[in-house]
Amino acid sequence: MTNQESGVYVFPNGDRYAGDYSHRSDGSIMRQGIGQYTSKDGLICKGIWSDDKLNGIGKVTFTSGAAYEGMFVNNCMNGNGRYKFPDGSVYEGYFQDNKLLGRGTFTDTKGQIWHGELNNNIGNGFQFKLNM
């Protein structure tokens, strides 16, 4: 690999990457450092890249309008993060391998806040706290 560079790279399929990268021995780039990848369909991934994958703090905005901001390990949501669903509801908590896991808070579209445990994207015992 060559030394790290910064710039804009347009992939043959029209996707773009703007940020830090290195060249592999075959001439292709490997995203390495801070950058933003944008697919031709509108998926946006920005953050810290290592070995051509999001690793560390980052944000992904999906074409559906959903967005995740938080920690990544090997392109997967891992660690604490915030996921905004297309309808505007929000989950804040822990993620493991792109799944909701452990204690978290869900705020629905009416602003009601629910607290509870999630296991493999399934909420067990989520409770709504009524403030009077």
A tleap script that builds the chain and sets N, CA, C and O, in Angstrom:
source leaprc.protein.ff14SB
mol = sequence {
  NMET THR ASN GLN GLU SER GLY VAL TYR VAL
  PHE PRO ASN GLY ASP ARG TYR ALA GLY ASP
  TYR SER HIE ARG SER ASP GLY SER ILE MET
  ARG GLN GLY ILE GLY GLN TYR THR SER LYS
  ASP GLY LEU ILE CYS LYS GLY ILE TRP SER
  ASP ASP LYS LEU ASN GLY ILE GLY LYS VAL
  THR PHE THR SER GLY ALA ALA TYR GLU GLY
  MET PHE VAL ASN ASN CYS MET ASN GLY ASN
  GLY ARG TYR LYS PHE PRO ASP GLY SER VAL
  TYR GLU GLY TYR PHE GLN ASP ASN LYS LEU
  LEU GLY ARG GLY THR PHE THR ASP THR LYS
  GLY GLN ILE TRP HIE GLY GLU LEU ASN ASN
  ASN ILE GLY ASN GLY PHE GLN PHE LYS LEU
  ASN CMET
}
set mol.1.N position { 0.828 -1.182 0.000 }
set mol.1.CA position { 0.000 0.000 0.000 }
set mol.1.C position { 0.872 1.245 0.000 }
set mol.1.O position { 1.966 1.271 0.565 }
set mol.2.N position { 0.351 2.269 -0.651 }
set mol.2.CA position { 1.077 3.534 -0.674 }
set mol.2.C position { 0.649 4.389 0.501 }
set mol.2.O position { -0.248 4.027 1.262 }
set mol.3.N position { 1.299 5.517 0.635 }
set mol.3.CA position { 0.960 6.437 1.711 }
set mol.3.C position { -0.474 6.917 1.580 }
set mol.3.O position { -1.086 6.850 0.514 }
set mol.4.N position { -0.980 7.398 2.687 }
set mol.4.CA position { -2.351 7.892 2.712 }
set mol.4.C position { -2.467 9.189 1.930 }
set mol.4.O position { -1.587 10.047 1.985 }
set mol.5.N position { -3.562 9.315 1.208 }
set mol.5.CA position { -3.871 10.513 0.435 }
set mol.5.C position { -5.276 10.968 0.790 }
set mol.5.O position { -6.024 10.252 1.455 }
set mol.6.N position { -5.624 12.158 0.342 }
set mol.6.CA position { -6.989 12.671 0.480 }
set mol.6.C position { -7.463 13.125 -0.879 }
set mol.6.O position { -6.684 13.624 -1.691 }
set mol.7.N position { -8.744 12.947 -1.120 }
set mol.7.CA position { -9.300 13.390 -2.390 }
set mol.7.C position { -10.667 12.801 -2.624 }
set mol.7.O position { -11.294 12.258 -1.714 }
set mol.8.N position { -11.124 12.916 -3.859 }
set mol.8.CA position { -12.422 12.378 -4.261 }
set mol.8.C position { -12.173 11.251 -5.253 }
set mol.8.O position { -11.432 11.415 -6.221 }
set mol.9.N position { -12.793 10.118 -5.005 }
set mol.9.CA position { -12.671 8.963 -5.885 }
set mol.9.C position { -14.067 8.591 -6.363 }
set mol.9.O position { -14.976 8.429 -5.549 }
set mol.10.N position { -14.249 8.454 -7.671 }
set mol.10.CA position { -15.528 8.031 -8.243 }
set mol.10.C position { -15.367 6.589 -8.716 }
set mol.10.O position { -14.528 6.291 -9.566 }
set mol.11.N position { -16.176 5.709 -8.156 }
set mol.11.CA position { -16.129 4.294 -8.513 }
set mol.11.C position { -16.753 4.082 -9.893 }
set mol.11.O position { -17.545 4.910 -10.343 }
set mol.12.N position { -16.410 2.986 -10.569 }
set mol.12.CA position { -16.959 2.723 -11.907 }
set mol.12.C position { -18.495 2.715 -11.960 }
set mol.12.O position { -19.076 3.033 -12.998 }
set mol.13.N position { -19.154 2.355 -10.848 }
set mol.13.CA position { -20.622 2.313 -10.836 }
set mol.13.C position { -21.261 3.672 -10.529 }
set mol.13.O position { -22.487 3.780 -10.486 }
set mol.14.N position { -20.442 4.710 -10.314 }
set mol.14.CA position { -20.965 6.044 -10.040 }
set mol.14.C position { -20.969 6.436 -8.576 }
set mol.14.O position { -21.219 7.598 -8.258 }
set mol.15.N position { -20.699 5.496 -7.665 }
set mol.15.CA position { -20.583 5.832 -6.247 }
set mol.15.C position { -19.361 6.724 -6.054 }
set mol.15.O position { -18.434 6.701 -6.864 }
set mol.16.N position { -19.365 7.515 -4.972 }
set mol.16.CA position { -18.261 8.453 -4.714 }
set mol.16.C position { -17.751 8.300 -3.288 }
set mol.16.O position { -18.494 7.966 -2.366 }
set mol.17.N position { -16.472 8.553 -3.145 }
set mol.17.CA position { -15.864 8.623 -1.820 }
set mol.17.C position { -15.013 9.877 -1.774 }
set mol.17.O position { -14.183 10.110 -2.653 }
set mol.18.N position { -15.223 10.680 -0.746 }
set mol.18.CA position { -14.412 11.884 -0.537 }
set mol.18.C position { -13.779 11.781 0.841 }
set mol.18.O position { -14.478 11.714 1.851 }
set mol.19.N position { -12.457 11.769 0.875 }
set mol.19.CA position { -11.781 11.676 2.155 }
set mol.19.C position { -10.411 11.057 2.033 }
set mol.19.O position { -9.773 11.106 0.981 }
set mol.20.N position { -9.970 10.469 3.139 }
set mol.20.CA position { -8.644 9.870 3.224 }
set mol.20.C position { -8.686 8.437 2.698 }
set mol.20.O position { -9.650 7.709 2.938 }
set mol.21.N position { -7.634 8.038 1.979 }
set mol.21.CA position { -7.564 6.683 1.442 }
set mol.21.C position { -6.114 6.315 1.165 }
set mol.21.O position { -5.223 7.163 1.146 }
set mol.22.N position { -5.910 5.020 0.950 }
set mol.22.CA position { -4.617 4.481 0.519 }
set mol.22.C position { -4.867 3.668 -0.736 }
set mol.22.O position { -5.999 3.270 -1.013 }
set mol.23.N position { -3.805 3.420 -1.499 }
set mol.23.CA position { -3.913 2.569 -2.690 }
set mol.23.C position { -3.462 1.160 -2.343 }
set mol.23.O position { -2.453 0.971 -1.663 }
set mol.24.N position { -4.209 0.180 -2.810 }
set mol.24.CA position { -3.801 -1.216 -2.687 }
set mol.24.C position { -2.799 -1.530 -3.795 }
set mol.24.O position { -2.609 -0.735 -4.715 }
set mol.25.N position { -2.176 -2.672 -3.701 }
set mol.25.CA position { -1.179 -3.060 -4.707 }
set mol.25.C position { -1.792 -3.232 -6.098 }
set mol.25.O position { -1.089 -3.105 -7.100 }
set mol.26.N position { -3.099 -3.519 -6.170 }
set mol.26.CA position { -3.750 -3.662 -7.478 }
set mol.26.C position { -4.235 -2.329 -8.048 }
set mol.26.O position { -4.837 -2.292 -9.121 }
set mol.27.N position { -3.971 -1.229 -7.326 }
set mol.27.CA position { -4.352 0.098 -7.798 }
set mol.27.C position { -5.679 0.596 -7.277 }
set mol.27.O position { -5.980 1.783 -7.405 }
set mol.28.N position { -6.489 -0.282 -6.690 }
set mol.28.CA position { -7.769 0.154 -6.128 }
set mol.28.C position { -7.514 0.927 -4.836 }
set mol.28.O position { -6.434 0.847 -4.252 }
set mol.29.N position { -8.516 1.668 -4.406 }
set mol.29.CA position { -8.340 2.423 -3.168 }
set mol.29.C position { -8.905 1.647 -1.988 }
set mol.29.O position { -9.777 0.792 -2.139 }
set mol.30.N position { -8.385 1.967 -0.820 }
set mol.30.CA position { -8.908 1.454 0.437 }
set mol.30.C position { -9.192 2.665 1.310 }
set mol.30.O position { -8.288 3.431 1.642 }
set mol.31.N position { -10.460 2.828 1.679 }
set mol.31.CA position { -10.833 3.957 2.534 }
set mol.31.C position { -10.138 3.805 3.874 }
set mol.31.O position { -10.228 2.762 4.522 }
set mol.32.N position { -9.444 4.862 4.280 }
set mol.32.CA position { -8.601 4.806 5.467 }
set mol.32.C position { -8.503 6.208 6.041 }
set mol.32.O position { -7.831 7.063 5.464 }
set mol.33.N position { -9.162 6.462 7.173 }
set mol.33.CA position { -9.166 7.793 7.766 }
set mol.33.C position { -10.576 8.352 7.792 }
set mol.33.O position { -11.545 7.599 7.893 }
set mol.34.N position { -10.692 9.652 7.703 }
set mol.34.CA position { -12.002 10.306 7.759 }
set mol.34.C position { -12.503 10.541 6.339 }
set mol.34.O position { -11.776 11.048 5.485 }
set mol.35.N position { -13.763 10.162 6.101 }
set mol.35.CA position { -14.306 10.364 4.769 }
set mol.35.C position { -15.791 10.117 4.686 }
set mol.35.O position { -16.433 9.707 5.652 }
set mol.36.N position { -16.328 10.382 3.489 }
set mol.36.CA position { -17.751 10.186 3.228 }
set mol.36.C position { -17.936 9.428 1.924 }
set mol.36.O position { -17.414 9.812 0.878 }
set mol.37.N position { -18.690 8.349 2.013 }
set mol.37.CA position { -19.044 7.539 0.850 }
set mol.37.C position { -20.499 7.827 0.517 }
set mol.37.O position { -21.352 7.825 1.405 }
set mol.38.N position { -20.788 8.076 -0.754 }
set mol.38.CA position { -22.153 8.321 -1.206 }
set mol.38.C position { -22.436 7.408 -2.390 }
set mol.38.O position { -21.752 7.472 -3.412 }
set mol.39.N position { -23.451 6.555 -2.245 }
set mol.39.CA position { -23.811 5.677 -3.359 }
set mol.39.C position { -24.636 6.466 -4.367 }
set mol.39.O position { -25.217 7.497 -4.031 }
set mol.40.N position { -24.683 5.981 -5.592 }
set mol.40.CA position { -25.463 6.672 -6.618 }
set mol.40.C position { -26.952 6.659 -6.277 }
set mol.40.O position { -27.716 7.466 -6.806 }
set mol.41.N position { -27.372 5.739 -5.391 }
set mol.41.CA position { -28.766 5.661 -4.960 }
set mol.41.C position { -29.087 6.593 -3.797 }
set mol.41.O position { -30.255 6.766 -3.447 }
set mol.42.N position { -28.053 7.200 -3.190 }
set mol.42.CA position { -28.282 8.165 -2.123 }
set mol.42.C position { -27.919 7.719 -0.723 }
set mol.42.O position { -28.099 8.489 0.220 }
set mol.43.N position { -27.413 6.507 -0.547 }
set mol.43.CA position { -26.918 6.065 0.754 }
set mol.43.C position { -25.677 6.884 1.084 }
set mol.43.O position { -24.792 7.030 0.241 }
set mol.44.N position { -25.601 7.424 2.312 }
set mol.44.CA position { -24.446 8.231 2.721 }
set mol.44.C position { -23.839 7.620 3.981 }
set mol.44.O position { -24.531 7.422 4.980 }
set mol.45.N position { -22.543 7.324 3.926 }
set mol.45.CA position { -21.804 6.776 5.062 }
set mol.45.C position { -20.626 7.696 5.329 }
set mol.45.O position { -19.750 7.856 4.478 }
set mol.46.N position { -20.604 8.300 6.508 }
set mol.46.CA position { -19.463 9.167 6.811 }
set mol.46.C position { -18.949 8.882 8.205 }
set mol.46.O position { -19.700 8.548 9.122 }
set mol.47.N position { -17.639 9.026 8.329 }
set mol.47.CA position { -17.029 8.778 9.615 }
set mol.47.C position { -15.588 8.346 9.477 }
set mol.47.O position { -14.879 8.744 8.553 }
set mol.48.N position { -15.172 7.515 10.427 }
set mol.48.CA position { -13.800 7.028 10.480 }
set mol.48.C position { -13.746 5.665 9.789 }
set mol.48.O position { -14.472 4.737 10.147 }
set mol.49.N position { -12.867 5.571 8.793 }
set mol.49.CA position { -12.711 4.350 8.004 }
set mol.49.C position { -11.385 3.685 8.347 }
set mol.49.O position { -10.374 4.359 8.547 }
set mol.50.N position { -11.398 2.358 8.413 }
set mol.50.CA position { -10.191 1.574 8.627 }
set mol.50.C position { -10.350 0.275 7.848 }
set mol.50.O position { -11.370 -0.403 7.971 }
set mol.51.N position { -9.363 -0.071 7.059 }
set mol.51.CA position { -9.426 -1.277 6.227 }
set mol.51.C position { -10.673 -1.289 5.346 }
set mol.51.O position { -11.294 -2.335 5.156 }
set mol.52.N position { -11.037 -0.128 4.813 }
set mol.52.CA position { -12.144 0.035 3.867 }
set mol.52.C position { -13.525 -0.156 4.494 }
set mol.52.O position { -14.504 -0.369 3.779 }
set mol.53.N position { -13.609 -0.080 5.832 }
set mol.53.CA position { -14.886 -0.234 6.537 }
set mol.53.C position { -15.023 0.863 7.577 }
set mol.53.O position { -14.028 1.382 8.082 }
set mol.54.N position { -16.279 1.216 7.897 }
set mol.54.CA position { -16.504 2.150 9.000 }
set mol.54.C position { -16.084 1.471 10.291 }
set mol.54.O position { -16.561 0.383 10.613 }
set mol.55.N position { -15.197 2.111 11.022 }
set mol.55.CA position { -14.701 1.620 12.305 }
set mol.55.C position { -14.496 2.824 13.201 }
set mol.55.O position { -13.589 3.626 12.976 }
set mol.56.N position { -15.339 2.953 14.218 }
set mol.56.CA position { -15.290 4.125 15.084 }
set mol.56.C position { -16.581 4.910 14.949 }
set mol.56.O position { -17.618 4.358 14.581 }
set mol.57.N position { -16.517 6.176 15.244 }
set mol.57.CA position { -17.709 7.019 15.201 }
set mol.57.C position { -18.070 7.325 13.754 }
set mol.57.O position { -17.210 7.659 12.939 }
set mol.58.N position { -19.360 7.205 13.453 }
set mol.58.CA position { -19.806 7.489 12.100 }
set mol.58.C position { -21.296 7.712 12.028 }
set mol.58.O position { -22.009 7.639 13.029 }
set mol.59.N position { -21.750 7.986 10.819 }
set mol.59.CA position { -23.177 8.192 10.571 }
set mol.59.C position { -23.519 7.613 9.210 }
set mol.59.O position { -22.803 7.818 8.230 }
set mol.60.N position { -24.632 6.882 9.169 }
set mol.60.CA position { -25.157 6.361 7.915 }
set mol.60.C position { -26.567 6.896 7.742 }
set mol.60.O position { -27.406 6.771 8.635 }
set mol.61.N position { -26.819 7.492 6.584 }
set mol.61.CA position { -28.159 7.944 6.230 }
set mol.61.C position { -28.636 7.045 5.097 }
set mol.61.O position { -28.048 7.015 4.016 }
set mol.62.N position { -29.711 6.313 5.367 }
set mol.62.CA position { -30.235 5.343 4.417 }
set mol.62.C position { -31.172 6.016 3.418 }
set mol.62.O position { -31.698 7.096 3.686 }
set mol.63.N position { -31.378 5.383 2.279 }
set mol.63.CA position { -32.245 5.956 1.250 }
set mol.63.C position { -33.699 6.037 1.715 }
set mol.63.O position { -34.475 6.816 1.163 }
set mol.64.N position { -34.079 5.251 2.716 }
set mol.64.CA position { -35.439 5.275 3.261 }
set mol.64.C position { -35.709 6.526 4.089 }
set mol.64.O position { -36.858 6.845 4.393 }
set mol.65.N position { -34.628 7.238 4.454 }
set mol.65.CA position { -34.748 8.381 5.349 }
set mol.65.C position { -34.316 8.055 6.767 }
set mol.65.O position { -34.155 8.956 7.589 }
set mol.66.N position { -34.128 6.774 7.062 }
set mol.66.CA position { -33.615 6.369 8.370 }
set mol.66.C position { -32.153 6.782 8.472 }
set mol.66.O position { -31.473 6.951 7.459 }
set mol.67.N position { -31.672 6.944 9.717 }
set mol.67.CA position { -30.271 7.323 9.923 }
set mol.67.C position { -29.776 6.732 11.235 }
set mol.67.O position { -30.513 6.670 12.219 }
set mol.68.N position { -28.528 6.302 11.236 }
set mol.68.CA position { -27.866 5.817 12.446 }
set mol.68.C position { -26.628 6.657 12.671 }
set mol.68.O position { -25.860 6.926 11.747 }
set mol.69.N position { -26.447 7.067 13.923 }
set mol.69.CA position { -25.243 7.799 14.299 }
set mol.69.C position { -24.708 7.186 15.577 }
set mol.69.O position { -25.415 7.099 16.581 }
set mol.70.N position { -23.447 6.761 15.533 }
set mol.70.CA position { -22.856 6.132 16.698 }
set mol.70.C position { -21.606 5.367 16.329 }
set mol.70.O position { -20.879 5.736 15.407 }
set mol.71.N position { -21.367 4.296 17.062 }
set mol.71.CA position { -20.159 3.498 16.888 }
set mol.71.C position { -20.363 2.398 15.848 }
set mol.71.O position { -21.435 1.804 15.735 }
set mol.72.N position { -19.283 2.150 15.090 }
set mol.72.CA position { -19.259 1.085 14.091 }
set mol.72.C position { -18.048 0.197 14.327 }
set mol.72.O position { -16.997 0.670 14.760 }
set mol.73.N position { -18.197 -1.082 14.044 }
set mol.73.CA position { -17.091 -2.031 13.993 }
set mol.73.C position { -17.288 -2.850 12.719 }
set mol.73.O position { -18.298 -3.537 12.570 }
set mol.74.N position { -16.329 -2.778 11.806 }
set mol.74.CA position { -16.388 -3.514 10.534 }
set mol.74.C position { -17.700 -3.287 9.782 }
set mol.74.O position { -18.340 -4.237 9.331 }
set mol.75.N position { -18.085 -2.035 9.653 }
set mol.75.CA position { -19.292 -1.620 8.925 }
set mol.75.C position { -20.592 -1.962 9.638 }
set mol.75.O position { -21.664 -1.734 9.077 }
set mol.76.N position { -20.539 -2.496 10.840 }
set mol.76.CA position { -21.751 -2.841 11.586 }
set mol.76.C position { -21.959 -1.866 12.736 }
set mol.76.O position { -21.005 -1.392 13.353 }
set mol.77.N position { -23.240 -1.576 13.012 }
set mol.77.CA position { -23.576 -0.762 14.176 }
set mol.77.C position { -23.217 -1.578 15.412 }
set mol.77.O position { -23.799 -2.635 15.654 }
set mol.78.N position { -22.262 -1.086 16.190 }
set mol.78.CA position { -21.787 -1.779 17.384 }
set mol.78.C position { -21.442 -0.749 18.435 }
set mol.78.O position { -20.624 0.140 18.197 }
set mol.79.N position { -22.068 -0.866 19.610 }
set mol.79.CA position { -21.823 0.093 20.675 }
set mol.79.C position { -22.992 1.050 20.805 }
set mol.79.O position { -24.079 0.794 20.287 }
set mol.80.N position { -22.763 2.145 21.494 }
set mol.80.CA position { -23.832 3.118 21.711 }
set mol.80.C position { -24.129 3.886 20.438 }
set mol.80.O position { -23.230 4.259 19.684 }
set mol.81.N position { -25.425 4.115 20.220 }
set mol.81.CA position { -25.813 4.845 19.027 }
set mol.81.C position { -27.247 5.329 19.084 }
set mol.81.O position { -27.991 5.068 20.029 }
set mol.82.N position { -27.599 6.043 18.032 }
set mol.82.CA position { -28.945 6.625 17.900 }
set mol.82.C position { -29.452 6.298 16.505 }
set mol.82.O position { -28.804 6.618 15.509 }
set mol.83.N position { -30.619 5.657 16.439 }
set mol.83.CA position { -31.213 5.275 15.158 }
set mol.83.C position { -32.527 6.018 14.999 }
set mol.83.O position { -33.431 5.889 15.824 }
set mol.84.N position { -32.623 6.794 13.934 }
set mol.84.CA position { -33.862 7.516 13.638 }
set mol.84.C position { -34.572 6.779 12.511 }
set mol.84.O position { -34.015 6.600 11.428 }
set mol.85.N position { -35.798 6.356 12.771 }
set mol.85.CA position { -36.594 5.626 11.798 }
set mol.85.C position { -37.203 6.594 10.791 }
set mol.85.O position { -37.311 7.787 11.073 }
set mol.86.N position { -37.604 6.096 9.612 }
set mol.86.CA position { -38.180 6.985 8.592 }
set mol.86.C position { -39.400 7.769 9.073 }
set mol.86.O position { -39.661 8.867 8.581 }
set mol.87.N position { -40.157 7.210 10.040 }
set mol.87.CA position { -41.348 7.912 10.537 }
set mol.87.C position { -41.023 8.983 11.574 }
set mol.87.O position { -41.921 9.683 12.042 }
set mol.88.N position { -39.741 9.116 11.938 }
set mol.88.CA position { -39.318 10.130 12.898 }
set mol.88.C position { -39.120 9.613 14.309 }
set mol.88.O position { -38.571 10.328 15.149 }
set mol.89.N position { -39.551 8.385 14.596 }
set mol.89.CA position { -39.305 7.817 15.918 }
set mol.89.C position { -37.810 7.530 16.061 }
set mol.89.O position { -37.096 7.370 15.071 }
set mol.90.N position { -37.350 7.470 17.320 }
set mol.90.CA position { -35.907 7.369 17.584 }
set mol.90.C position { -35.637 6.316 18.654 }
set mol.90.O position { -36.348 6.242 19.657 }
set mol.91.N position { -34.613 5.509 18.433 }
set mol.91.CA position { -34.113 4.591 19.445 }
set mol.91.C position { -32.699 5.012 19.806 }
set mol.91.O position { -31.863 5.228 18.928 }
set mol.92.N position { -32.435 5.129 21.105 }
set mol.92.CA position { -31.080 5.414 21.591 }
set mol.92.C position { -30.694 4.322 22.560 }
set mol.92.O position { -31.420 4.028 23.510 }
set mol.93.N position { -29.541 3.721 22.310 }
set mol.93.CA position { -29.095 2.654 23.180 }
set mol.93.C position { -27.930 1.908 22.580 }
set mol.93.O position { -27.106 2.474 21.861 }
set mol.94.N position { -27.875 0.630 22.888 }
set mol.94.CA position { -26.744 -0.199 22.492 }
set mol.94.C position { -27.110 -1.055 21.281 }
set mol.94.O position { -28.236 -1.536 21.152 }
set mol.95.N position { -26.131 -1.229 20.406 }
set mol.95.CA position { -26.288 -2.047 19.208 }
set mol.95.C position { -25.175 -3.083 19.173 }
set mol.95.O position { -24.055 -2.827 19.616 }
set mol.96.N position { -25.497 -4.251 18.644 }
set mol.96.CA position { -24.474 -5.268 18.428 }
set mol.96.C position { -24.747 -5.937 17.089 }
set mol.96.O position { -25.820 -6.502 16.877 }
set mol.97.N position { -23.781 -5.872 16.193 }
set mol.97.CA position { -23.897 -6.473 14.857 }
set mol.97.C position { -25.185 -6.050 14.152 }
set mol.97.O position { -25.919 -6.885 13.625 }
set mol.98.N position { -25.447 -4.752 14.151 }
set mol.98.CA position { -26.606 -4.137 13.488 }
set mol.98.C position { -27.940 -4.448 14.153 }
set mol.98.O position { -28.989 -4.203 13.557 }
set mol.99.N position { -27.929 -4.976 15.360 }
set mol.99.CA position { -29.171 -5.292 16.070 }
set mol.99.C position { -29.248 -4.492 17.361 }
set mol.99.O position { -28.232 -4.166 17.974 }
set mol.100.N position { -30.486 -4.181 17.760 }
set mol.100.CA position { -30.721 -3.492 19.027 }
set mol.100.C position { -30.533 -4.508 20.143 }
set mol.100.O position { -31.081 -5.609 20.091 }
set mol.101.N position { -29.757 -4.134 21.148 }
set mol.101.CA position { -29.445 -5.081 22.206 }
set mol.101.C position { -29.238 -4.337 23.514 }
set mol.101.O position { -28.510 -3.346 23.563 }
set mol.102.N position { -29.874 -4.814 24.569 }
set mol.102.CA position { -29.665 -4.232 25.887 }
set mol.102.C position { -30.608 -3.084 26.189 }
set mol.102.O position { -31.644 -2.920 25.545 }
set mol.103.N position { -30.234 -2.307 27.163 }
set mol.103.CA position { -31.065 -1.209 27.657 }
set mol.103.C position { -31.091 -0.082 26.640 }
set mol.103.O position { -30.063 0.289 26.074 }
set mol.104.N position { -32.297 0.464 26.416 }
set mol.104.CA position { -32.423 1.561 25.473 }
set mol.104.C position { -33.673 2.377 25.704 }
set mol.104.O position { -34.521 2.032 26.527 }
set mol.105.N position { -33.770 3.461 24.967 }
set mol.105.CA position { -34.906 4.372 25.047 }
set mol.105.C position { -35.471 4.556 23.649 }
set mol.105.O position { -34.743 4.833 22.696 }
set mol.106.N position { -36.782 4.396 23.546 }
set mol.106.CA position { -37.474 4.582 22.277 }
set mol.106.C position { -38.424 5.761 22.435 }
set mol.106.O position { -39.238 5.793 23.358 }
set mol.107.N position { -38.316 6.727 21.530 }
set mol.107.CA position { -39.225 7.874 21.520 }
set mol.107.C position { -40.092 7.746 20.280 }
set mol.107.O position { -39.592 7.766 19.155 }
set mol.108.N position { -41.422 7.610 20.496 }
set mol.108.CA position { -42.308 7.411 19.353 }
set mol.108.C position { -42.630 8.739 18.671 }
set mol.108.O position { -42.161 9.796 19.094 }
set mol.109.N position { -43.423 8.672 17.629 }
set mol.109.CA position { -43.712 9.858 16.815 }
set mol.109.C position { -44.540 10.904 17.555 }
set mol.109.O position { -44.626 12.051 17.117 }
set mol.110.N position { -45.153 10.512 18.682 }
set mol.110.CA position { -45.927 11.473 19.487 }
set mol.110.C position { -45.088 12.071 20.609 }
set mol.110.O position { -45.582 12.866 21.409 }
set mol.111.N position { -43.814 11.684 20.664 }
set mol.111.CA position { -42.923 12.197 21.695 }
set mol.111.C position { -42.967 11.415 22.990 }
set mol.111.O position { -42.325 11.804 23.965 }
set mol.112.N position { -43.717 10.311 23.023 }
set mol.112.CA position { -43.773 9.482 24.224 }
set mol.112.C position { -42.488 8.669 24.319 }
set mol.112.O position { -41.994 8.138 23.325 }
set mol.113.N position { -41.965 8.584 25.524 }
set mol.113.CA position { -40.676 7.924 25.741 }
set mol.113.C position { -40.898 6.583 26.430 }
set mol.113.O position { -41.593 6.490 27.442 }
set mol.114.N position { -40.296 5.563 25.864 }
set mol.114.CA position { -40.379 4.204 26.375 }
set mol.114.C position { -38.972 3.741 26.755 }
set mol.114.O position { -38.010 3.992 26.029 }
set mol.115.N position { -38.863 3.058 27.910 }
set mol.115.CA position { -37.575 2.535 28.374 }
set mol.115.C position { -37.689 1.019 28.491 }
set mol.115.O position { -38.741 0.495 28.856 }
set mol.116.N position { -36.611 0.326 28.184 }
set mol.116.CA position { -36.644 -1.117 28.354 }
set mol.116.C position { -35.434 -1.813 27.790 }
set mol.116.O position { -34.441 -1.194 27.408 }
set mol.117.N position { -35.553 -3.127 27.750 }
set mol.117.CA position { -34.485 -3.997 27.264 }
set mol.117.C position { -34.847 -4.526 25.885 }
set mol.117.O position { -36.002 -4.846 25.607 }
set mol.118.N position { -33.853 -4.609 25.044 }
set mol.118.CA position { -34.026 -5.198 23.722 }
set mol.118.C position { -33.063 -6.357 23.572 }
set mol.118.O position { -31.933 -6.319 24.058 }
set mol.119.N position { -33.534 -7.386 22.890 }
set mol.119.CA position { -32.685 -8.523 22.600 }
set mol.119.C position { -32.956 -8.943 21.164 }
set mol.119.O position { -34.053 -9.398 20.841 }
set mol.120.N position { -31.960 -8.789 20.307 }
set mol.120.CA position { -32.097 -9.179 18.908 }
set mol.120.C position { -33.255 -8.437 18.241 }
set mol.120.O position { -34.050 -9.036 17.516 }
set mol.121.N position { -33.343 -7.132 18.490 }
set mol.121.CA position { -34.354 -6.236 17.929 }
set mol.121.C position { -35.747 -6.419 18.529 }
set mol.121.O position { -36.698 -5.803 18.049 }
set mol.122.N position { -35.894 -7.247 19.563 }
set mol.122.CA position { -37.199 -7.473 20.181 }
set mol.122.C position { -37.216 -6.818 21.551 }
set mol.122.O position { -36.337 -7.059 22.378 }
set mol.123.N position { -38.233 -5.978 21.785 }
set mol.123.CA position { -38.366 -5.280 23.063 }
set mol.123.C position { -39.117 -6.123 24.070 }
set mol.123.O position { -40.272 -6.487 23.848 }
set mol.124.N position { -38.470 -6.431 25.165 }
set mol.124.CA position { -39.111 -7.166 26.255 }
set mol.124.C position { -39.270 -6.231 27.436 }
set mol.124.O position { -38.284 -5.713 27.959 }
set mol.125.N position { -40.495 -6.013 27.855 }
set mol.125.CA position { -40.729 -5.209 29.048 }
set mol.125.C position { -40.520 -3.726 28.854 }
set mol.125.O position { -40.146 -3.031 29.798 }
set mol.126.N position { -40.750 -3.224 27.658 }
set mol.126.CA position { -40.655 -1.776 27.459 }
set mol.126.C position { -41.759 -1.114 28.254 }
set mol.126.O position { -42.909 -1.550 28.218 }
set mol.127.N position { -41.411 -0.065 28.966 }
set mol.127.CA position { -42.383 0.630 29.807 }
set mol.127.C position { -42.462 2.090 29.415 }
set mol.127.O position { -41.464 2.738 29.099 }
set mol.128.N position { -43.689 2.582 29.449 }
set mol.128.CA position { -43.954 3.988 29.177 }
set mol.128.C position { -44.084 4.695 30.509 }
set mol.128.O position { -44.837 4.255 31.378 }
set mol.129.N position { -43.355 5.786 30.678 }
set mol.129.CA position { -43.426 6.550 31.918 }
set mol.129.C position { -44.398 7.702 31.710 }
set mol.129.O position { -44.167 8.583 30.883 }
set mol.130.N position { -45.474 7.685 32.461 }
set mol.130.CA position { -46.502 8.709 32.356 }
set mol.130.C position { -46.193 9.828 33.335 }
set mol.130.O position { -46.139 9.607 34.545 }
set mol.131.N position { -45.992 11.013 32.818 }
set mol.131.CA position { -45.750 12.183 33.665 }
set mol.131.C position { -47.057 12.941 33.837 }
set mol.131.O position { -47.683 13.337 32.854 }
set mol.132.N position { -47.469 13.142 35.077 }
set mol.132.CA position { -48.733 13.849 35.334 }
set mol.132.C position { -48.468 15.109 36.108 }
set mol.132.O position { -49.402 15.847 36.424 }
savepdb mol mol.pdb
quit
